[in-house]
Structures are given as C-alpha cells and as structure tokens.
Amino acid sequence: YIVAFAGEHLIASKANKFYARAIPKATYLKYTTYRAGETYIDPETKEILGYEAKYIADNALLAVGDPATLLVTRSLSEIHLGDRLMPATSTSLPLNFYPTKPKQKINAVIIASLKGSHQLGQFDIVVLNKGSQANLKPGHLLDIYQAGKVIRDPFQTEAELIQLPKEKVGNLLIFRLFERVSYALIMHSTSNAHILDTVQSSE
C-alpha cells in the first residue's frame, strides 16, 4: 500500500513518484494501483461472493525496498495514500464475442453496476450474482426482467392485492467471468433496468 508521495504532493497522477511498503524483490516490474470498492453480496443467500477492486493506475517499479519507489505511468483517477498495489497481470479480454443463448436455464440477479447507479440503461456494465459455477460463458445473451408491481384491485370492496407479471426490459451480454460473479454489458433496454432486477435465459 502507498505510504507517501515524492515531493510536496498530497495525491499522485501520471509521471509522479510514490513510495509503497514491502516490495523487497524485483519479481514484478509493473504494478496496478487499486482501491477497495463494493462487497458483492448474493441477495438471495446473503453470502459474500467477492470484493470489487477499482482500477486507479498503472505503475513501474523504480527501486525495491520497504518502502519501494514507483512511477505512475498511466492513471484513471487520482492516487491517494493507502491505495493498494498488486502485480500487473497480462490477462486481456477478447475483443470479439459471438452472442449465444445458454443451453441450460439461467436465473441470476443484478447486484451492482460499475457506474454505481441504481438506474441502468444501454451500454452500462453490471455485475451478476452468478458466474462460471452456474455454467455461464462469455458471449451468453440473457434477458432482463423487472418484477411486476403489487396493486390493489380497484373493483373489489375488500382490499385484494394483485401481483402484476414481470416485464422484460432489455438484454445483456456476459463478457467477463469469475467463479461466483460475472460482468455483463446491457446491449438493449426498453426502459431503465435496476439493481436487483432478475436476469434469465431466453425462453
């Protein structure tokens, strides 16, 4: 984690140097700065599915030590004291996807969005509470549904409640998988989707 910035800086950005604890060997020459984000919790089981790591910057190792010296080579936002480092990995996402329908029935829930909003639309990236353990694969195309409202029947003298049917509001494409969560891109929406909307394979 970052303990100080070079010079008089209180924050760091591209081309700034900073100091981080405990890098005694040059096993890796490139590091990624990240910041703890959301805790992903399954709304059905309340089980912790994982933790979001928000990407902040790319860095090059200049000198090992405790603290070690690093240089910011690319930054998405300002770097703060306490931000964490991990060795940069070369995992790259495929650029081409071939949308397919899952062969088995899928039922999932939208548990978060990368923009942090509860109102979701076309081209927003969302997190689902299902991953490779549920046989999801990159390229799977799933439908988004909103639960129908519960209304009072206006033509009954007694207070009778009616559950309206769920409504399809769009679809999304799975593009990144982990064991118990997945990332998906909303491809089409007829109205705003929301956190906790359900997602399922097409019927």
C-alpha positions in Angstrom: 0.0 0.0 0.0 1.1 3.6 -0.6 2.6 5.5 2.3 4.0 8.7 0.8 4.4 10.7 -2.4 7.6 12.2 -3.8 8.0 16.0 -3.4 5.2 18.0 -1.9 2.3 16.1 -3.5 -0.7 15.1 -1.4 -2.0 13.0 -4.2 -0.4 11.5 -7.3 -1.2 11.2 -11.0 0.7 10.3 -14.2 4.5 10.9 -14.1 4.5 11.3 -10.3 6.6 9.1 -8.0 5.4 7.5 -4.8 6.5 5.1 -2.1 4.9 1.8 -1.1 5.5 -0.7 1.6 7.2 -4.1 1.3 8.5 -4.8 -2.2 11.8 -6.4 -1.3 12.5 -8.1 -4.7 12.0 -7.1 -8.3 9.9 -10.2 -9.0 7.5 -7.9 -10.9 8.4 -4.7 -12.6 4.8 -3.4 -13.2 2.1 -2.9 -10.6 -1.5 -1.8 -10.6 -2.9 0.6 -8.1 -6.4 -0.2 -6.9 -8.9 0.9 -4.3 -11.4 -1.3 -2.4 -14.9 -1.0 -3.9 -18.1 -2.8 -3.2 -18.6 -6.0 -1.4 -20.7 -8.3 -3.7 -23.4 -10.0 -1.7 -25.9 -12.5 -3.0 -29.3 -11.0 -2.4 -30.8 -14.5 -2.1 -28.4 -16.3 0.2 -26.7 -13.2 1.8 -23.4 -14.9 1.0 -20.3 -12.8 0.2 -19.5 -13.5 -3.4 -16.4 -11.3 -3.8 -14.9 -7.9 -3.5 -14.6 -5.2 -6.1 -11.1 -3.8 -6.8 -11.4 -0.4 -8.5 -8.7 0.2 -11.0 -6.8 3.5 -10.4 -3.4 3.5 -12.2 -0.5 1.6 -13.7 2.9 1.9 -12.2 6.6 1.0 -12.9 8.9 -0.2 -10.2 12.0 2.1 -9.9 13.6 0.7 -6.8 12.9 -2.2 -4.4 12.7 -1.7 -0.7 10.5 -1.0 2.3 9.4 1.5 1.1 9.9 0.8 -2.6 9.8 3.6 -5.2 7.4 3.5 -8.1 6.4 5.8 -11.0 2.9 6.3 -12.2 2.8 5.5 -16.0 -1.0 5.8 -16.5 -3.8 6.9 -14.2 -7.6 6.8 -14.5 -8.1 8.9 -11.3 -6.1 10.5 -8.5 -4.0 8.2 -6.4 -4.4 8.5 -2.6 -2.4 7.4 0.4 -3.5 3.9 1.5 -4.3 2.8 -2.0 -3.2 -0.8 -2.7 -0.8 -2.3 -5.2 -0.8 -5.7 -6.9 1.5 -7.1 -9.6 0.1 -6.2 -13.0 -1.3 -9.2 -14.9 -1.4 -9.7 -18.6 -5.0 -11.0 -18.6 -6.7 -9.4 -21.6 -10.3 -9.5 -22.6 -11.3 -10.9 -26.1 -12.3 -8.2 -28.5 -14.9 -10.3 -30.3 -17.9 -12.0 -28.8 -20.4 -14.3 -30.5 -23.8 -13.9 -28.7 -25.3 -17.3 -27.9 -28.2 -18.5 -25.8 -27.2 -20.7 -22.8 -28.2 -24.3 -23.3 -29.4 -24.6 -19.7 -31.8 -22.4 -17.7 -30.1 -19.4 -16.0 -31.6 -17.4 -13.2 -29.4 -14.5 -11.8 -29.8 -11.1 -10.2 -28.1 -7.8 -11.0 -26.2 -7.0 -7.8 -24.1 -3.9 -8.8 -23.2 -1.6 -11.6 -19.7 -0.2 -12.4 -21.0 3.3 -12.5 -22.6 3.0 -9.1 -26.1 3.9 -10.2 -29.3 2.1 -9.5 -30.8 3.4 -12.8 -29.3 1.4 -15.6 -29.5 1.6 -19.4 -27.9 0.7 -22.7 -24.1 0.1 -22.6 -24.0 0.1 -18.7 -21.8 -2.6 -17.2 -23.4 -4.6 -14.4 -22.4 -7.4 -12.0 -24.5 -10.6 -11.7 -24.6 -13.0 -8.8 -23.8 -16.0 -11.0 -20.6 -17.0 -12.7 -18.8 -20.0 -14.1 -20.1 -22.2 -11.4 -23.6 -21.6 -12.9 -22.3 -22.6 -16.4 -22.3 -19.0 -17.7 -19.8 -18.3 -20.5 -18.6 -15.2 -22.3 -21.0 -14.3 -25.1 -24.1 -15.6 -23.3 -27.1 -13.4 -24.0 -29.6 -13.1 -21.2 -32.9 -11.2 -20.8 -33.5 -8.6 -18.0 -36.8 -8.6 -16.2 -38.4 -6.3 -13.6 -40.8 -7.6 -11.0 -44.4 -6.5 -11.6 -45.9 -4.1 -9.1 -48.3 -5.2 -6.4 -51.6 -3.3 -6.8 -55.0 -3.2 -5.1 -57.9 -4.4 -7.2 -59.9 -1.2 -7.6 -63.1 -3.2 -8.4 -63.2 -5.3 -5.2 -64.8 -4.0 -2.0 -62.2 -5.8 0.1 -58.5 -4.9 -0.1 -57.4 -7.6 -2.5 -53.8 -7.3 -3.7 -52.7 -8.5 -7.2 -49.1 -9.3 -8.3 -48.7 -8.0 -11.8 -46.5 -10.1 -14.2 -42.8 -9.4 -14.6 -41.8 -7.4 -17.6 -38.9 -7.8 -19.9 -36.9 -4.5 -20.1 -33.8 -5.5 -22.1 -31.0 -7.9 -22.5 -27.3 -8.2 -21.7 -24.1 -9.9 -22.8 -21.7 -11.7 -20.5 -18.1 -10.7 -21.2 -16.1 -11.5 -18.0 -16.4 -14.4 -15.7 -15.4 -15.3 -12.2 -16.5 -18.4 -10.2 -19.4 -16.8 -8.5 -19.9 -13.4 -10.2 -19.9 -12.2 -13.8 -19.7 -8.9 -15.6 -22.2 -8.1 -18.4 -22.9 -5.2 -20.8 -26.5 -4.1 -21.3 -27.0 -4.4 -25.0 -30.6 -3.1 -25.3 -33.2 -1.7 -23.0 -36.7 -0.5 -23.5 -36.8 1.2 -20.1 -34.4 1.6 -17.2 -33.2 -1.6 -15.5 -32.4 -1.5 -11.8 -30.2 -3.2 -9.2 -31.9 -6.4 -8.1 -33.7 -6.9 -11.4 -33.6 -10.6 -12.4 -31.8 -11.9 -15.4 -32.6 -15.2 -17.1 -32.0 -17.2 -20.3 -34.5 -16.6 -23.1 -37.5 -18.8 -23.2 
